[in-house]
């Protein structure tokens, strides 16, 4: 479908809904369905303001990691539905804006990577709707391409994660949860949908999304498709950034059935594809005249399929959950050597699942179960004369238990452990078996009830042998005495004070990762200790402080983080930190929002300030020759205004002013900016994003 046709479809649909909302209002439920309205729906209807059709905010209990509950004493960061609705994010960086502990590097969605307390997300237990993600394909691309349009919540447990967050939670857990039909339906309705159109003035990118959803007789369904098309963006210095265009399509489908007894079965499938011209290395500009063209096509695809069973009406000790999932990420990009073209494709996949039960106790709960994954990372290098095909595989089975208790007044504790056994297979078909034990404990205590809480936690994590990046695999690799399992130790402590709408928080943290696998392709005679099974040690530490004031119509928040990471005792750079860390330093985030409810208007904005750091001037022993440079500071200011006419509550207009002062900068977590001779992407300069959403 052409972009012009999509624009016409979006505009015409939006206008019709704006002019005739009554004709397109969500269908009323059948009488028998209305009689079965849940208690939560009755409460929402009872609390609704006078205007009919107004959609109410929903209080969400979000999962953490692979479906785990939040842990007392943990350093928990939650982006809930209310926050997502306020931000209307278009990429991962906007999802986590305002949280300096979470840095997202990359100027375009397909190259974005997430760092939590300075640690790459590949060292966290990352899940989408409970499905384990295995996305380490190519370090010049992002590890997780996400369309936030139907994101329900994102939750991070930084550092210390519970045992039921899943295997490999070396530096915490990161869980994304997508919306269900009931999250989108207005109270008392059985069918609905929306259409949205977004125009970005900088890159002249138009994005349109259409969704339909409903429920009937215990069944629920949801369908969504989103398409974006546009050109290169211009940086704050007026320079066009080649290879930053948009050609992205994403979709989500869900179907569920819930019996009257509370047995819920859900099946979801999500796909995202980014297929566009990118630089030789997608996240930086490296000039190789005569051998490589300036741009090449990168085709990035990701899919995620999840089956989940839960009991929504648990009784006593019976509160089961079953997850069975398959996820896959693949990148196809040709390699050029003059006139010789070698099509290359790398793919990672994970077949994973778990069975667990939550045992309710008088003083809390215990969750116990087992999980598994079968991960694969393969590379097809189709050189005309010397093609090769490689893969590494890992299978893991784990058993775990996590207690969450309130044994005394004002005291909440959590502790747990897991045992894992992993079978690893190398590119030479050599097999290696390893096993290990992980444990965690954390807690919090109300020094002054409803005013001051202190918290702390620690964990030891056994992570097995991580699979190598696909695009670095070498068919000549051998593994010597065998790859070393990676382990970590995490420490967090903090406090939170609350008074009359004010919240103050402070946290300190440290993560030590030992024997982190960071292989290189290798040339000439291959020595496993320096190629296939090379390991490094990471120490990432820092502190965070913040304050927030909430009142009926708005909020103001300020947060500051100072994060530094060393690899093998030397300050990290973006090259040695591949899939491990990145230089961050000091970052300040400021945010504010205000609602004029009588007019249906919301306004707000945010400021990101990164301070200059010269820790990157140190040359790492693994690359003593490359000349380095410091990371400059920058300030970026964004603002928005949103209007939902009280007379047309199904129609919303929004305008975002991004990088208002046209700052020329590269975001702090982006790759390559600390090396002389490497030109990273600048981030987009000033842009205005205009959007319209019509709900029916």
C-alpha positions in Angstrom: 0.0 0.0 0.0 1.4 3.4 -1.0 2.2 6.0 1.7 -0.2 8.4 -0.1 -3.0 6.0 0.1 -2.3 5.3 3.8 -2.4 9.0 4.5 -5.7 9.4 2.7 -7.2 6.5 4.6 -6.0 7.8 7.9 -7.2 11.4 7.3 -10.6 10.4 6.0 -11.2 8.0 8.8 -10.2 10.4 11.4 -12.4 13.2 10.0 -15.4 10.9 9.8 -15.0 9.9 13.4 -14.5 13.5 14.5 -17.7 14.6 12.7 -19.8 11.5 13.6 -18.6 10.0 16.8 -22.0 8.7 17.7 -22.3 6.6 14.6 -18.9 5.0 15.3 -19.1 4.6 19.0 -18.0 1.3 20.4 -20.7 -1.3 20.2 -22.9 -1.8 23.3 -22.7 -5.2 24.9 -25.4 -7.8 24.6 -27.7 -7.9 27.6 -26.2 -11.2 28.9 -22.7 -9.8 28.6 -23.8 -6.7 30.5 -25.1 -8.8 33.3 -21.7 -10.3 33.7 -19.8 -7.1 34.0 -16.8 -7.5 36.3 -16.4 -5.8 39.6 -13.5 -3.7 38.2 -15.7 -2.5 35.4 -18.5 -1.6 37.8 -16.1 0.5 39.8 -14.8 2.2 36.7 -18.3 3.1 35.6 -19.2 4.3 39.1 -16.2 6.6 39.1 -16.7 8.0 35.6 -17.2 11.8 35.3 -20.3 13.2 33.8 -19.1 13.1 30.2 -20.2 9.8 28.7 -17.5 7.8 26.8 -14.6 9.3 28.8 -11.8 6.6 29.1 -10.6 6.2 32.6 -7.0 5.5 33.7 -6.4 1.9 34.7 -4.3 0.8 37.7 -2.0 -1.9 36.4 -0.1 -4.6 38.3 2.8 -5.2 35.9 5.0 -8.2 35.7 8.7 -7.9 36.2 11.1 -10.0 34.0 9.6 -13.3 32.9 6.3 -12.7 34.6 7.7 -12.3 38.1 6.2 -10.0 40.7 8.0 -6.9 42.0 10.5 -7.7 44.8 10.6 -5.8 48.1 13.8 -3.9 48.4 14.6 -4.0 44.7 15.6 -1.0 42.6 12.4 -1.1 40.6 11.6 1.2 37.7 8.2 0.9 36.2 6.8 2.7 33.1 3.1 2.1 33.6 0.1 2.7 31.3 -0.5 6.2 32.6 3.2 7.2 31.8 3.0 5.6 28.4 -0.2 7.5 27.6 1.4 10.7 28.6 4.6 10.2 26.6 3.1 8.6 23.5 6.5 7.2 22.7 7.7 6.3 19.2 10.8 4.4 20.2 12.6 2.9 23.1 14.4 6.0 24.1 11.1 7.9 24.5 9.7 5.0 26.5 12.5 5.4 29.1 12.8 9.2 29.0 13.1 10.7 32.4 15.0 7.7 33.9 18.7 8.4 34.0 19.5 4.9 35.2 18.2 3.6 31.9 20.2 4.8 28.8 19.1 4.1 25.3 21.7 4.5 22.6 21.0 4.8 18.9 19.6 7.6 16.7 17.0 5.3 14.9 14.9 2.5 16.3 16.7 -0.3 14.5 20.1 0.6 16.2 18.8 1.3 19.7 20.2 -0.6 22.7 19.2 -0.4 26.3 21.7 0.0 29.2 20.5 -0.4 32.8 22.9 1.0 35.4 25.5 1.0 32.7 25.0 -2.6 31.8 23.9 -3.8 28.3 20.4 -5.4 28.2 21.9 -8.7 27.0 23.0 -9.2 30.6 19.5 -8.9 31.9 16.6 -11.4 31.7 14.6 -9.7 29.0 11.1 -10.8 28.2 8.1 -9.7 26.0 4.8 -10.9 27.4 6.8 -13.6 29.3 8.8 -14.8 26.3 12.6 -14.9 26.6 14.4 -12.7 24.1 17.7 -13.8 22.4 18.6 -10.9 20.1 22.4 -10.7 20.0 22.8 -10.7 16.2 25.0 -7.8 15.1 26.6 -5.2 17.4 26.0 -2.4 14.9 22.3 -3.0 15.1 19.9 -2.8 18.1 19.1 -5.8 20.1 15.4 -5.3 20.4 13.2 -3.5 17.8 10.0 -2.5 19.5 6.9 -0.7 18.4 5.6 1.1 21.6 2.2 1.8 20.1 0.5 -1.1 22.0 2.9 -1.3 24.9 1.1 -1.7 28.2 4.0 -1.4 30.6 7.7 -1.8 30.9 9.4 -2.7 34.2 13.0 -3.0 35.2 14.6 -4.5 38.3 18.0 -3.0 38.1 20.8 -5.1 39.6 19.1 -7.5 41.9 16.3 -9.6 40.3 14.2 -12.4 41.7 14.8 -16.0 40.9 11.5 -16.3 38.9 12.6 -13.5 36.6 14.3 -16.2 34.5 17.8 -17.5 33.8 20.7 -15.1 33.0 19.5 -12.2 35.1 23.1 -11.1 35.6 22.3 -7.4 36.1 18.6 -7.5 36.7 15.5 -8.0 34.6 13.6 -6.1 31.9 10.0 -7.0 31.1 7.8 -5.6 28.3 4.0 -6.2 28.4 1.7 -5.5 25.5 -1.9 -4.5 25.7 -4.9 -6.9 25.7 -8.3 -6.1 24.3 -9.7 -5.4 27.8 -7.0 -2.7 28.2 -8.3 -0.8 25.1 -12.1 -1.4 25.4 -14.0 1.4 27.0 -16.0 0.4 30.1 -19.2 -1.6 29.2 -18.2 -2.1 25.6 -17.6 -5.3 23.6 -16.0 -3.9 20.4 -13.7 -1.0 19.5 -10.8 0.2 17.5 -8.7 3.2 16.6 -6.8 4.7 13.8 -3.9 7.0 14.2 -1.7 9.1 11.9 1.7 10.7 12.8 3.7 13.2 10.7 7.3 14.1 11.5 8.5 17.3 9.9 12.2 16.7 10.1 12.4 13.4 8.2 9.0 13.9 6.5 8.0 10.5 7.9 4.4 9.5 8.0 3.2 6.6 10.3 -0.2 5.2 10.4 -1.7 2.5 12.7 -5.1 0.7 12.7 -6.4 -1.6 15.4 -9.6 -3.5 16.1 -10.4 -5.4 19.3 -13.3 -6.9 21.2 -14.7 -9.6 23.4 -17.7 -11.9 23.4 -18.8 -14.9 25.5 -15.4 -15.3 27.2 -13.4 -14.7 24.0 -11.2 -11.7 23.4 -9.4 -10.7 20.2 -7.1 -7.9 19.1 -5.5 -7.0 15.8 -3.1 -4.1 15.1 -0.9 -3.0 12.2 1.4 0.0 11.9 3.3 1.3 8.9 5.9 4.1 8.7 7.7 5.5 5.7 10.0 8.5 5.4 13.4 9.9 4.5 16.6 10.8 6.2 16.5 13.2 9.2 18.6 16.3 9.6 20.8 16.9 12.6 21.0 20.1 14.7 24.0 21.3 12.7 21.9 21.2 9.4 23.7 18.0 8.2 21.5 15.3 6.6 22.2 11.9 8.1 22.4 9.3 5.3 20.8 6.0 5.9 18.4 7.1 8.6 15.2 6.7 6.6 12.1 4.8 7.8 10.5 1.8 6.2 9.0 -0.1 9.1 5.9 -2.3 9.5 4.8 -3.9 12.7 1.8 -6.0 13.8 0.3 -7.6 16.8 -2.5 -10.2 17.0 -4.0 -11.7 20.2 -6.8 -14.1 21.0 -7.8 -15.3 24.4 -10.5 -17.3 26.1 -11.5 -17.1 29.8 -14.0 -19.5 31.3 -16.4 -18.6 34.0 -14.2 -20.6 36.4 -11.3 -18.2 35.7 -9.2 -20.5 33.4 -7.6 -18.1 30.9 -5.8 -19.2 27.7 -4.1 -16.5 25.6 -2.1 -16.7 22.3 -0.3 -13.7 20.9 1.9 -13.1 17.9 4.0 -10.0 17.2 6.1 -9.1 14.2 8.3 -6.1 13.4 10.3 -5.4 10.2 12.7 -2.6 9.4 13.9 -2.8 5.7 15.9 0.3 4.6 19.2 1.6 3.4 21.8 2.0 6.2 25.5 2.9 6.4 28.2 0.2 6.0 27.8 -0.2 9.8 24.2 0.8 10.6 25.0 2.9 13.7 28.2 4.7 12.6 29.8 6.2 9.5 32.9 4.3 8.5 34.2 5.2 5.0 35.7 2.3 2.9 35.9 3.8 -0.6 36.5 1.3 -3.4 35.4 -1.7 -1.4 32.0 -0.8 0.2 29.2 1.4 -1.1 28.2 4.3 1.2 24.8 2.6 2.0 23.5 -0.9 1.9 20.2 -2.5 2.6 19.6 -3.8 6.2 16.6 -6.1 6.6 15.8 -6.6 10.3 12.9 -8.8 11.4 11.7 -9.8 14.8 8.8 -12.1 15.8 7.4 -13.2 19.1 4.8 -15.9 19.7 3.5 -16.6 23.2 1.0 -19.0 24.7 0.0 -18.3 28.3 -2.3 -20.1 30.8 -3.3 -18.5 34.0 -6.1 -18.9 36.6 -7.7 -15.5 37.2 -9.6 -16.8 40.2 -7.0 -18.6 42.3 -8.0 -20.4 45.5 -5.7 -21.3 48.4 -2.4 -22.6 47.2 -3.5 -23.1 43.6 -2.4 -20.2 41.4 -0.6 -21.7 38.4 1.0 -20.1 35.3 2.2 -21.8 32.2 4.1 -20.0 29.4 5.3 -21.5 26.1 7.0 -19.2 23.7 9.1 -18.8 20.5 11.0 -15.6 19.6 13.3 -14.9 16.6 15.4 -12.0 15.4 17.2 -12.0 12.0 19.3 -9.4 10.1 20.2 -9.7 6.4 22.8 -7.4 5.0 25.1 -8.0 2.0 28.9 -7.7 2.4 30.8 -6.1 -0.5 34.4 -6.6 -1.6 34.6 -4.5 -4.7 32.4 -6.2 -7.3 32.0 -9.3 -5.1 28.7 -9.4 -3.2 28.2 -11.9 -0.3 24.6 -12.0 1.0 24.8 -12.5 4.7 22.1 -13.4 7.2 22.3 -13.9 10.9 19.4 -15.2 13.1 18.9 -15.8 16.8 16.0 -17.8 18.1 14.7 -19.0 21.5 12.1 -21.7 22.2 11.3 -21.2 25.9 8.8 -21.7 28.6 8.0 -22.2 32.2 5.5 -23.8 34.6 5.1 -22.3 38.1 2.7 -21.9 40.9 2.2 -19.2 43.5 1.5 -20.4 47.0 -0.4 -17.8 49.0 0.6 -17.6 52.7 -0.8 -15.5 55.6 2.4 -13.4 55.5 3.0 -13.3 51.7 3.6 -15.8 49.0 6.1 -18.3 47.6 6.5 -18.8 43.8 8.1 -22.1 42.7 8.5 -23.7 39.3 10.9 -24.7 36.5 11.8 -23.1 33.2 13.7 -23.9 30.1 15.1 -22.4 26.9 16.6 -23.8 23.7 18.5 -20.9 22.0 20.3 -20.8 18.7 22.5 -18.3 16.9 23.4 -19.0 13.3 25.1 -17.2 10.4 24.8 -17.8 6.7 27.7 -16.2 4.7 27.0 -16.7 1.0 30.3 -15.7 -0.5 30.4 -16.8 -4.2 33.6 -18.8 -3.7 34.0 -19.5 0.0 30.6 -19.6 1.7 30.2 -20.9 5.2 27.5 -21.7 7.7 27.9 -21.5 11.5 25.8 -21.8 14.6 26.1 -22.0 18.3 23.3 -23.5 20.5 22.5 -23.6 24.2 19.8 -25.5 26.1 19.1 -24.7 29.8 16.8 -26.2 32.4 16.2 -24.4 35.7 14.3 -24.8 38.9 13.5 -21.9 41.2 11.6 -20.6 44.2 11.1 -17.0 45.4 9.5 -16.0 48.7 7.9 -12.6 49.1 7.0 -12.1 52.8 5.9 -9.5 55.3 7.0 -11.3 58.5 6.8 -8.2 60.8 5.0 -4.9 60.8 6.7 -2.4 58.5 9.0 -5.0 57.2 9.0 -6.7 53.7 11.6 -9.2 52.5 12.2 -11.3 49.5 14.6 -14.1 49.0 15.0 -17.0 46.6 17.3 -19.1 44.5 17.5 -21.2 41.3 19.6 -24.0 40.0 20.4 -24.2 36.3 22.0 -26.8 34.0 23.1 -25.8 30.6 24.3 -27.7 27.5 26.3 -25.6 25.1 27.3 -26.6 21.5 30.0 -24.7 19.6 30.4 -24.0 15.9 32.7 -27.1 15.7 29.9 -29.2 17.3 31.8 -29.6 20.5 29.6 -30.0 23.5 30.1 -28.5 27.0 27.9 -29.0 30.1 27.8 -26.6 33.0 25.6 -26.1 36.1 25.4 -23.5 38.7 23.3 -21.9 41.5 22.0 -18.4 41.9 20.6 -16.7 45.0 19.1 -13.3 46.0 17.9 -11.5 49.1 16.4 -8.0 49.5 14.2 -6.2 51.8 12.7 -2.9 52.9 11.8 -1.4 56.2 9.5 1.6 57.0 11.6 3.7 59.4 8.7 6.1 59.6 5.5 4.6 58.2 4.1 6.4 55.2 7.1 8.7 55.2 10.5 7.1 55.1 11.5 3.6 53.8 15.0 2.1 53.5 15.8 -0.8 51.3 18.8 -3.0 50.2 19.5 -6.1 48.2 22.2 -8.4 46.9 22.4 -11.3 44.5 24.8 -13.9 43.0 23.8 -15.0 39.5 25.1 -18.0 37.5 24.5 -17.2 33.8 25.9 -20.2 31.9 27.8 -19.6 28.6 26.3 -16.8 26.4 26.0 -17.4 22.7 28.4 -15.4 20.5 27.2 -12.6 18.3 26.1 -14.1 14.9 28.2 -11.8 12.7 31.3 -12.6 14.6 31.1 -16.4 14.4 34.1 -18.0 12.6 33.8 -21.6 11.2 37.5 -22.2 12.2 36.8 -21.6 15.9 37.7 -24.3 18.5 37.0 -24.0 22.2 40.2 -25.2 23.9 39.4 -26.3 27.5 35.8 -25.0 27.1 34.0 -21.7 27.5 33.7 -20.3 31.0 30.3 -19.7 32.5 29.6 -16.1 33.3 28.7 -15.1 36.9 27.8 -11.8 38.6 27.3 -10.2 42.0 24.9 -7.3 42.5 24.5 -4.8 45.4 21.8 -2.1 45.8 20.8 0.1 48.6 18.5 3.1 48.8 15.8 5.1 50.6 12.5 6.7 49.7 10.8 9.5 51.5 7.2 10.7 50.9 5.3 13.7 52.2 2.2 15.6 50.9 2.8 14.7 47.3 6.6 15.0 47.4 8.7 11.9 46.8 12.5 11.8 47.3 14.6 8.8 46.4 18.3 7.9 46.4 20.0 4.7 45.4 23.6 3.3 45.1 24.4 0.3 43.1 27.2 -1.9 41.9 27.3 -4.9 39.4 30.4 -7.1 39.0 30.2 -9.5 36.0 33.0 -12.1 35.9 34.1 -14.0 32.9 31.8 -12.2 30.5 32.2 -13.8 27.1 33.3 -11.3 24.4 34.6 -13.3 21.4 36.2 -11.8 18.3 36.2 -13.3 14.8 40.0 -13.7 14.6 42.4 -13.8 11.7 45.3 -16.1 11.0 46.1 -18.7 13.6 43.1 -18.8 16.1 43.8 -19.1 19.8 40.6 -19.8 21.7 41.5 -17.7 24.7 41.7 -14.6 22.5 38.9 -15.4 20.0 36.1 -17.9 20.6 36.2 -18.0 24.4 37.7 -14.6 25.3 36.4 -13.3 28.6 36.5 -10.0 30.4 35.4 -8.7 33.8 33.0 -5.7 34.2 32.4 -3.5 37.2 29.6 -0.9 36.8 28.8 1.3 39.7 27.1 4.6 40.5 24.4 6.4 42.3 21.1 8.0 41.5 19.1 10.7 43.3 15.7 12.2 42.4 12.7 14.1 43.6 9.1 14.5 42.3 6.1 16.5 43.3 2.6 15.3 42.3 -0.7 17.2 42.6 -4.2 16.7 41.3 -3.5 18.1 37.8 0.2 17.6 37.2 3.7 16.7 38.3 7.3 17.9 38.2 10.3 15.5 38.5 14.1 15.9 38.6 16.6 12.9 38.5 20.3 12.6 38.4 22.6 9.6 37.9 26.3 9.2 37.8 27.4 5.8 36.3 30.9 4.6 35.5 32.0 1.2 34.2 35.4 -0.5 34.0 36.4 -3.5 31.9 39.3 -5.5 33.3 40.0 -2.5 35.6 40.2 0.1 32.8 37.5 2.7 31.9 35.2 1.1 29.3 34.8 2.4 25.8 32.1 1.6 23.3 34.1 -1.0 21.4 35.3 -3.1 24.3 31.9 -2.7 25.8 30.0 -4.4 23.0 27.1 -6.3 24.6 28.6 -5.4 28.0 28.5 -1.7 28.8 29.0 1.8 27.4 30.4 5.0 28.9 27.7 7.1 30.5 28.9 9.5 33.2 26.6 12.1 34.6 23.0 12.5 33.3 20.2 14.7 34.5 16.5 14.2 33.5 13.8 16.8 34.2 10.1 16.3 33.4 6.8 18.0 33.9 3.2 17.6 32.9 -0.1 19.4 33.6 -3.8 18.7 32.6 -6.5 21.3 32.0 -9.3 18.8 32.5 -12.2 21.2 31.8 -10.7 21.9 28.3 -9.4 18.4 27.6 -5.8 19.8 27.2 -2.6 18.3 28.5 0.8 20.0 28.3 4.3 18.9 29.4 7.9 18.4 28.4 11.2 17.0 29.4 14.9 18.0 29.4 17.9 15.7 29.1 21.3 17.0 30.2 24.5 15.0 29.7 27.6 16.4 31.3 31.0 16.2 29.5 33.2 13.2 30.5 36.9 12.5 29.7 37.0 9.0 31.1 36.9 7.8 27.4 40.4 9.3 26.7 42.0 6.2 28.4 43.0 3.6 25.8 42.0 0.1 26.6 44.8 -2.5 26.6 42.8 -4.5 24.0 43.1 -1.6 21.6 46.1 0.5 22.6 46.6 2.1 19.2 43.2 3.8 18.5 43.1 7.5 19.3 40.3 8.4 21.7 38.3 11.5 22.4 36.1 12.8 25.3 32.3 12.8 25.2 30.9 16.3 24.9 27.9 17.5 27.0 24.6 18.4 25.6 21.1 19.6 26.5 17.9 18.5 24.7 14.5 20.1 25.4 11.2 18.6 24.3 7.6 19.7 24.8 4.1 18.6 23.9 0.5 19.7 23.9 -2.4 17.3 23.6 -6.1 18.1 23.1 -9.1 15.8 23.4 -12.2 18.0 22.8 -14.8 17.5 25.6 -17.5 17.4 22.9 -15.5 14.8 20.8 -14.0 12.5 23.4 -13.1 9.9 20.8 -10.7 12.2 19.0 -7.3 13.4 20.1 -4.8 15.8 18.5 -1.2 16.1 19.7 1.8 18.2 18.8 5.3 17.4 20.0 8.2 19.8 19.7 11.4 17.7 19.8 14.9 19.1 20.3 13.4 22.6 20.4 16.8 24.4 20.5 18.2 22.3 17.5 21.0 20.9 19.5 23.7 19.1 17.4 24.5 16.0 19.6 24.9 12.2 19.7 23.1 10.6 22.6 25.3 9.5 25.4 24.8 5.7 25.0 25.5 5.7 21.2 28.3 3.5 19.7 31.6 4.8 18.3 31.5 8.4 19.4 34.6 8.0 21.7 37.0 7.1 18.8 38.8 9.5 16.5 38.0 8.7 12.9 34.6 7.2 13.6 31.6 9.4 12.9 28.5 8.3 14.8 25.0 9.3 13.9 24.0 12.7 15.2 20.5 12.6 16.7 17.7 14.4 14.9 17.6 18.2 15.1 14.5 20.2 15.7 11.4 18.5 14.6 7.6 18.8 15.1 5.6 15.7 15.4 1.9 16.0 14.7 -0.5 13.2 15.4 -4.3 12.5 15.3 -6.0 9.5 16.9 -9.6 8.5 16.4 -11.3 5.8 18.6 -14.4 4.1 17.7 
